[in-house]
Amino acid sequence: MDDKRVQFWVLYLTRFAEGFGFITLITLLPYYINSLDPSSTTVLGITISTGLIIGLYTTGFTLAQTVAVVPLAWAGDRFDKRLVLLIVLGVGVGVYALFPVVDSSASFIAIRALQGIAVTGTGLMTLSLVGQIADVGTRANYIGKANAASFGASILGSISAGTLYDAFGFGPIFLVIVCIMVVAWVGTFWFLNPDETRIEGFPFSGLALNRRILTLSTFRFQYAFAVTLVRTWVPIFAGVSAAEGGLAYGGFAVALTVVAEKFTNMCCQPFTGRLSDGYGRALFVFAGGAAYGLIALVVPLSPWLGGVLGFPAELVVTVPGVLAGSTLPAWLPYDSITDQLVLIGEVSPAFFPLVFLSGLLGIADSFREPASMALFADEGTEEGGVASSFGIRELVWRPGSVIAPLLGGWLMVEVSMASVFYVGGAFALTGVTTFLVILVRFHGRSALLEW
């Protein structure tokens, strides 16, 4: 079938399936820690602490992603990207089917590593195919739509996973994921055309020296620290106790701060992607990155803003107990004393400013992300290695995604909660400054509008 629209919709569905599985595991991670009850162990005379084992629950996934980037990107350029996508989707189906039978930390870490390979392969191939199928002047628009599908999955997955677990346990959640993955696999098999491009050699070597990719990477390397710090610490700021510098909100209130960023990003990316196709991608990378940094600097001021704007010191949003008492499921937040269903609970004046700022972060990043991805897709397509181009994009991001959480934890404990956002904002601002200076110095003053 030659209908590009159907092919794009299949790729959007695949992007949705990947995002849904990824965010579900992030949401369920605390429950797995409680269920598996990890403890220190000795391997070959080396003692591995409980904390390190818990860290491996995430690090195993990240390390597998890092290792998988180069071979998967190379395979996508050397062979049929559709075939590679079908293989990693099949791996994903098997991986998510195995999660309900996990019975030890070792098995969980191993399956998480396989999940990292499946997530990385799916992301690389879908974005590469979207960039390859789309025409040059429309790439950011279609990439924005693909990202919107992923953000939609993140919203639905983050809201539903915890609730479904409380009601039904692990099994049904992963049955849903497997079904979505199978539908994505079938859609890819039937409706996505085979990829006939074949790139000989090792495209990474040439693309690594591409002037535009090098220029963009100077920004992306620093920006990875900014996004990882801010995105990770917004919910931490909302949820941890006041003694640790946080706002001590309940789970649903914390979820709203996360969903606000994802929702605005999802809604804006198709539109901002289309704008960047018409008005210059480098300009949107610069503007989005700068706005993200400035907004991050304001996040710690949300309690002050709430006070100045006169928001209430307490806000309890409830639903009267029309299904009161024993007719309500036990996992719902029901207050038997007031006979009400509590949706948010007590929050401080900082709540509305924090949700608003989180939404602004999503809008700012929606200007940057599709434009940045389209630039990588442009260079990869022109030099015959679009999958390798996206692979370089992933590798540049990795140092920030690994080091920033360690830096943020140290800043939070040793300095202050606010310092995490100040450092994160500073990374974004130094990133866009470096990008602008190199852009003007080596590509000319008009490059900001011409790229």
C-alpha positions as CSV (number, residue, x, y, z in Angstrom):
1,M,0.0,0.0,0.0
2,D,1.4,3.4,-1.1
3,D,-0.8,5.6,1.0
4,K,1.6,7.6,3.1
5,R,-1.2,8.6,5.5
6,V,-1.8,5.0,6.6
7,Q,1.9,4.5,7.0
8,F,2.2,7.5,9.3
9,W,-0.8,6.3,11.4
10,V,0.8,2.9,11.8
11,L,4.0,4.5,12.9
12,Y,2.1,6.8,15.4
13,L,0.4,3.7,16.8
14,T,3.8,2.0,17.2
15,R,5.1,5.1,18.9
16,F,2.1,5.0,21.2
17,A,2.7,1.4,22.1
18,E,6.4,2.0,22.9
19,G,5.5,5.0,25.1
20,F,2.8,3.2,26.9
21,G,5.0,0.3,27.9
22,F,7.9,2.5,28.9
23,I,5.8,4.8,31.2
24,T,4.0,1.9,32.7
25,L,7.2,0.3,34.0
26,I,8.3,3.7,35.4
27,T,5.0,4.0,37.3
28,L,5.1,0.4,38.6
29,L,8.8,0.5,39.7
30,P,8.0,1.3,43.3
31,Y,5.5,-1.6,43.4
32,Y,8.2,-4.0,42.1
33,I,10.6,-2.8,44.7
34,N,8.0,-3.5,47.4
35,S,7.1,-6.9,45.9
36,L,10.7,-8.2,45.2
37,D,12.1,-6.7,48.5
38,P,15.7,-6.5,47.2
39,S,18.5,-7.1,49.7
40,S,22.3,-7.1,49.6
41,T,24.0,-10.1,48.0
42,T,27.5,-11.3,47.4
43,V,28.7,-12.3,43.9
44,L,32.2,-13.7,43.3
45,G,33.2,-12.3,46.7
46,I,31.9,-8.8,45.9
47,T,29.0,-7.5,48.1
48,I,26.3,-5.7,46.2
49,S,24.3,-3.4,48.5
50,T,20.5,-3.1,48.5
51,G,20.8,0.4,47.2
52,L,22.9,-0.7,44.2
53,I,20.5,-3.4,43.3
54,I,17.6,-0.9,43.4
55,G,19.7,1.4,41.2
56,L,20.2,-1.5,38.7
57,Y,16.4,-1.7,38.3
58,T,16.8,1.5,36.2
59,T,20.5,1.4,35.3
60,G,20.2,-2.0,33.7
61,F,17.5,-0.5,31.3
62,T,19.7,2.6,30.6
63,L,22.9,0.7,30.0
64,A,21.1,-1.7,27.6
65,Q,19.7,1.3,25.7
66,T,23.2,2.8,25.4
67,V,24.8,-0.5,24.1
68,A,21.9,-1.1,21.7
69,V,21.9,2.3,19.9
70,V,24.8,1.8,17.5
71,P,24.1,-1.8,16.3
72,L,20.3,-1.1,15.9
73,A,20.9,2.2,14.1
74,W,23.5,0.5,11.8
75,A,21.1,-2.4,11.1
76,G,18.3,0.1,10.3
77,D,20.5,1.8,7.7
78,R,22.1,-1.4,6.3
79,F,18.9,-3.4,6.0
80,D,15.1,-3.0,5.9
81,K,14.0,-0.6,8.7
82,R,10.6,-2.1,8.6
83,L,12.0,-5.6,9.3
84,V,14.2,-4.3,12.2
85,L,11.1,-2.6,13.6
86,L,9.1,-5.8,13.4
87,I,11.9,-7.7,15.2
88,V,12.1,-5.2,18.1
89,L,8.3,-5.1,18.4
90,G,8.3,-8.9,18.6
91,V,11.0,-8.7,21.3
92,G,8.8,-6.1,23.1
93,V,5.8,-8.5,23.1
94,G,7.8,-11.2,24.7
95,V,9.4,-8.9,27.2
96,Y,6.1,-7.5,28.5
97,A,4.6,-11.0,28.6
98,L,7.5,-12.0,31.0
99,F,7.1,-9.2,33.5
100,P,4.2,-10.8,35.5
101,V,6.3,-13.9,36.2
102,V,9.3,-12.0,37.6
103,D,10.2,-13.5,40.9
104,S,13.6,-12.0,41.8
105,S,15.7,-8.9,41.4
106,A,18.0,-10.7,38.9
107,S,15.2,-11.7,36.6
108,F,13.7,-8.2,36.8
109,I,17.0,-6.5,35.9
110,A,17.5,-8.9,33.0
111,I,14.0,-8.3,31.6
112,R,14.4,-4.6,32.1
113,A,17.6,-4.7,30.0
114,L,15.6,-6.5,27.2
115,Q,13.0,-3.8,27.5
116,G,15.7,-1.2,27.0
117,I,16.7,-2.8,23.7
118,A,13.0,-3.0,22.6
119,V,12.3,0.6,23.5
120,T,15.4,1.9,21.9
121,G,14.9,-0.1,18.7
122,T,11.3,0.9,18.4
123,G,12.0,4.6,19.0
124,L,14.9,4.7,16.5
125,M,13.1,2.9,13.7
126,T,9.8,4.7,14.0
127,L,11.4,8.2,14.1
128,S,13.8,7.2,11.2
129,L,10.9,5.9,9.1
130,V,8.8,9.0,9.8
131,G,11.7,11.2,8.8
132,Q,12.4,9.2,5.7
133,I,8.8,9.0,4.5
134,A,8.0,12.6,5.1
135,D,9.0,15.3,2.6
136,V,11.8,17.7,3.5
137,G,9.5,20.6,4.2
138,T,7.1,18.6,6.4
139,R,9.4,16.5,8.6
140,A,9.1,18.4,11.8
141,N,5.3,18.4,11.5
142,Y,5.1,14.6,11.2
143,I,7.8,14.0,13.8
144,G,5.7,16.3,16.1
145,K,2.7,14.1,15.6
146,A,4.7,11.0,16.3
147,N,6.0,12.5,19.5
148,A,2.4,13.6,20.4
149,A,1.4,9.9,20.2
150,S,4.2,9.0,22.6
151,F,3.2,11.8,25.0
152,G,-0.4,10.7,24.8
153,A,0.7,7.2,25.8
154,S,2.7,8.6,28.7
155,I,-0.4,10.5,30.0
156,L,-2.7,7.5,29.8
157,G,-0.1,5.1,31.1
158,S,1.0,7.2,34.1
159,I,-2.6,7.8,35.2
160,S,-3.9,4.2,34.6
161,A,-1.0,2.0,35.7
162,G,-1.1,2.6,39.4
163,T,-4.8,2.5,39.5
164,L,-5.0,-0.8,37.6
165,Y,-2.3,-2.3,39.8
166,D,-4.2,-1.4,43.0
167,A,-7.3,-3.0,41.5
168,F,-6.0,-6.0,39.7
169,G,-2.3,-6.6,40.3
170,F,0.5,-6.9,37.7
171,G,-1.0,-9.4,35.2
172,P,-3.8,-7.5,33.6
173,I,-1.7,-4.4,33.1
174,F,0.8,-6.3,31.0
175,L,-1.9,-8.1,29.1
176,V,-3.1,-4.7,27.9
177,I,0.5,-3.7,26.9
178,V,1.0,-7.0,25.0
179,C,-2.3,-6.5,23.2
180,I,-1.3,-3.0,22.1
181,M,2.1,-4.2,21.0
182,V,0.6,-7.0,19.0
183,V,-1.8,-4.6,17.2
184,A,1.2,-2.4,16.4
185,W,3.1,-5.4,15.1
186,V,0.2,-6.5,12.9
187,G,-0.3,-2.9,11.6
188,T,3.4,-2.6,10.8
189,F,3.4,-5.9,9.0
190,W,0.3,-5.2,6.8
191,F,0.4,-1.5,6.1
192,L,4.0,-0.3,6.3
193,N,5.9,-0.5,3.0
194,P,9.3,-2.3,3.0
195,D,12.3,0.1,3.3
196,E,14.4,-0.3,0.1
197,T,17.2,2.0,1.1
198,R,20.5,0.2,1.8
199,I,23.5,2.1,3.2
200,E,26.9,0.3,2.9
201,G,29.7,0.8,5.4
202,F,29.4,2.6,8.7
203,P,27.4,5.9,8.4
204,F,28.2,6.9,12.0
205,S,31.8,7.8,11.1
206,G,30.7,10.3,8.5
207,L,27.8,11.7,10.4
208,A,29.8,12.2,13.5
209,L,31.8,14.8,11.7
210,N,28.8,16.5,10.0
211,R,29.1,20.2,10.8
212,R,25.4,20.7,11.5
213,I,25.1,17.7,13.7
214,L,28.2,18.8,15.7
215,T,26.7,22.3,16.1
216,L,23.4,20.9,17.3
217,S,25.1,18.4,19.6
218,T,26.9,21.2,21.5
219,F,23.4,22.3,22.6
220,R,21.9,18.9,23.0
221,F,24.7,17.6,25.3
222,Q,24.1,20.4,27.8
223,Y,20.3,20.4,27.3
224,A,20.1,16.8,28.4
225,F,21.3,17.8,31.9
226,A,18.6,20.5,32.0
227,V,15.7,18.3,30.9
228,T,16.7,15.4,33.1
229,L,17.1,17.5,36.2
230,V,13.9,19.6,35.7
231,R,11.6,16.8,34.5
232,T,12.8,14.4,37.3
233,W,12.6,16.9,40.1
234,V,9.3,18.6,39.4
235,P,7.4,15.6,40.8
236,I,10.0,15.2,43.5
237,F,9.6,18.8,44.5
238,A,5.8,18.3,44.6
239,G,5.8,15.1,46.6
240,V,8.7,15.0,49.1
241,S,8.2,16.2,52.6
242,A,8.7,19.9,53.6
243,A,11.7,18.8,55.7
244,E,13.4,17.8,52.5
245,G,12.5,21.0,50.7
246,G,9.3,19.7,49.0
247,L,5.6,20.5,49.1
248,A,4.4,17.1,50.4
249,Y,1.5,16.7,48.0
250,G,-0.5,13.5,47.6
251,G,-0.1,11.1,44.7
252,F,-2.9,12.5,42.5
253,A,-1.7,16.1,42.9
254,V,1.9,15.0,42.0
255,A,0.6,13.2,39.0
256,L,-1.2,16.4,37.8
257,T,2.2,18.3,37.8
258,V,3.7,15.6,35.6
259,V,0.6,15.3,33.3
260,A,0.5,19.1,32.8
261,E,3.9,19.0,31.1
262,K,3.2,16.0,28.9
263,F,-0.3,17.2,27.9
264,T,0.8,20.7,26.7
265,N,3.8,19.1,24.9
266,M,1.5,16.6,23.2
267,C,-1.0,19.2,22.1
268,C,1.5,21.7,20.8
269,Q,4.1,19.5,19.0
270,P,2.1,18.9,15.7
271,F,1.5,22.7,15.5
272,T,5.0,23.8,16.5
273,G,6.5,21.2,14.2
274,R,4.6,22.7,11.3
275,L,5.7,26.2,12.2
276,S,9.4,25.1,12.4
277,D,9.1,23.6,8.9
278,G,8.1,27.1,7.6
279,Y,10.1,29.5,9.8
280,G,13.4,27.8,10.6
281,R,14.3,24.9,12.8
282,A,17.4,26.3,14.4
283,L,15.3,29.3,15.5
284,F,12.8,27.0,17.2
285,V,15.6,25.0,18.9
286,F,17.1,28.2,20.3
287,A,13.8,29.8,21.4
288,G,12.4,26.6,22.9
289,G,15.7,25.8,24.8
290,A,16.0,29.4,26.1
291,A,12.3,29.5,27.3
292,Y,12.7,26.1,29.0
293,G,15.7,27.4,30.9
294,L,14.0,30.6,32.0
295,I,10.9,28.8,33.2
296,A,13.0,26.2,35.1
297,L,14.5,29.1,37.1
298,V,11.0,30.2,38.2
299,V,9.8,26.7,39.4
300,P,11.3,27.1,42.9
301,L,9.4,30.4,43.3
302,S,6.0,28.7,42.9
303,P,5.2,29.0,46.7
304,W,6.0,32.7,46.6
305,L,3.9,33.1,43.4
306,G,1.0,31.3,45.0
307,G,1.1,33.6,48.0
308,V,1.3,36.7,45.9
309,L,-1.6,35.6,43.7
310,G,-3.7,34.8,46.7
311,F,-4.2,31.1,46.1
312,P,-5.7,29.2,49.1
313,A,-3.4,27.7,51.7
314,E,-5.5,24.6,51.6
315,L,-7.5,23.0,48.8
316,V,-9.4,19.8,49.1
317,V,-11.2,18.7,45.9
318,T,-13.7,16.0,46.7
319,V,-16.6,14.2,45.2
320,P,-19.5,13.6,47.5
321,G,-19.8,9.9,48.4
322,V,-22.7,9.0,46.1
323,L,-21.3,5.5,46.0
324,A,-20.4,5.7,49.7
325,G,-19.2,3.1,52.0
326,S,-18.7,-0.5,51.0
327,T,-19.9,0.0,47.4
328,L,-16.7,1.9,46.6
329,P,-13.6,-0.1,45.6
330,A,-11.0,-0.2,48.4
331,W,-8.3,1.3,46.3
332,L,-10.1,4.6,45.8
333,P,-9.1,7.5,48.1
334,Y,-12.3,7.5,50.1
335,D,-12.6,9.4,53.4
336,S,-15.1,7.5,55.5
337,I,-15.4,10.3,58.1
338,T,-16.6,13.0,55.6
339,D,-18.2,10.4,53.4
340,Q,-16.4,11.8,50.3
341,L,-14.2,10.6,47.5
342,V,-11.0,12.7,47.7
343,L,-9.4,13.4,44.3
344,I,-6.5,15.8,45.2
345,G,-6.3,16.3,49.0
346,E,-4.6,19.2,50.8
347,V,-2.3,21.3,48.7
348,S,-0.5,24.6,49.4
349,P,-0.7,28.0,47.5
350,A,2.1,26.7,45.3
351,F,0.0,24.0,43.6
352,F,-1.6,26.0,40.8
353,P,1.6,27.9,39.9
354,L,3.6,24.7,39.9
355,V,1.0,23.0,37.5
356,F,1.0,26.1,35.3
357,L,4.8,26.3,35.2
358,S,4.9,22.5,34.4
359,G,2.6,23.2,31.5
360,L,4.7,26.0,30.3
361,L,7.8,23.7,30.3
362,G,5.9,21.4,28.0
363,I,5.0,24.2,25.6
364,A,8.7,25.4,25.6
365,D,10.0,22.0,24.9
366,S,7.4,21.4,22.1
367,F,9.1,24.2,20.2
368,R,12.5,22.6,20.5
369,E,11.9,18.8,20.1
370,P,10.3,18.4,16.6
371,A,12.7,21.0,15.2
372,S,15.7,19.3,16.6
373,M,14.6,15.9,15.4
374,A,13.9,17.2,12.0
375,L,17.4,18.7,11.7
376,F,18.9,15.3,12.5
377,A,16.5,13.6,10.1
378,D,17.5,16.1,7.3
379,E,21.2,15.5,7.8
380,G,20.8,11.7,8.0
381,T,18.6,11.5,4.9
382,E,20.9,13.7,2.9
383,E,24.0,11.7,3.8
384,G,22.3,8.3,3.6
385,G,22.1,7.3,7.3
386,V,18.9,8.6,8.9
387,A,18.9,5.8,11.6
388,S,22.5,6.5,12.4
389,S,21.7,10.2,12.6
390,F,19.1,9.5,15.2
391,G,21.5,7.1,16.9
392,I,24.0,9.9,17.3
393,R,21.2,12.0,18.7
394,E,20.5,9.4,21.3
395,L,24.2,8.9,22.3
396,V,24.7,12.7,22.8
397,W,21.8,12.6,25.3
398,R,23.1,9.7,27.3
399,P,25.7,11.4,29.5
400,G,23.2,14.0,30.8
401,S,20.5,11.3,31.4
402,V,22.9,9.2,33.5
403,I,24.9,11.9,35.4
404,A,22.1,14.5,36.0
405,P,20.1,12.3,38.5
406,L,23.2,11.8,40.6
407,L,24.0,15.6,40.4
408,G,20.4,16.4,41.3
409,G,20.4,14.1,44.3
410,W,23.6,15.7,45.6
411,L,22.3,19.2,45.1
412,M,19.0,18.4,46.8
413,V,20.7,17.0,49.9
414,E,23.8,19.1,50.2
415,V,22.6,22.5,48.8
416,S,18.8,22.9,48.4
417,M,15.8,21.8,46.4
418,A,15.8,25.1,44.5
419,S,19.4,24.7,43.4
420,V,18.4,21.7,41.3
421,F,16.2,23.9,39.2
422,Y,18.7,26.7,39.1
423,V,21.4,24.4,37.8
424,G,19.0,22.8,35.4
425,G,17.9,26.2,34.0
426,A,21.6,27.2,33.7
427,F,22.4,24.1,31.6
428,A,19.6,25.1,29.2
429,L,20.7,28.7,28.9
430,T,24.4,27.8,28.5
431,G,23.4,25.3,25.9
432,V,21.4,27.8,23.7
433,T,24.2,30.4,24.2
434,T,26.8,27.9,22.9
435,F,24.5,26.9,20.1
436,L,24.0,30.5,19.0
437,V,27.7,31.5,19.2
438,I,28.8,28.5,17.1
439,L,25.9,28.9,14.7
440,V,26.9,32.5,14.0
441,R,30.6,32.0,14.1
442,F,30.8,29.0,11.8
443,H,27.6,29.1,9.8
444,G,26.9,32.8,9.4
445,R,24.4,35.2,11.0
446,S,21.6,34.1,8.8
447,A,21.9,30.4,9.8
448,L,19.5,30.9,12.7
449,L,16.7,31.6,10.3
450,E,17.9,29.4,7.3
451,W,18.3,26.0,9.0
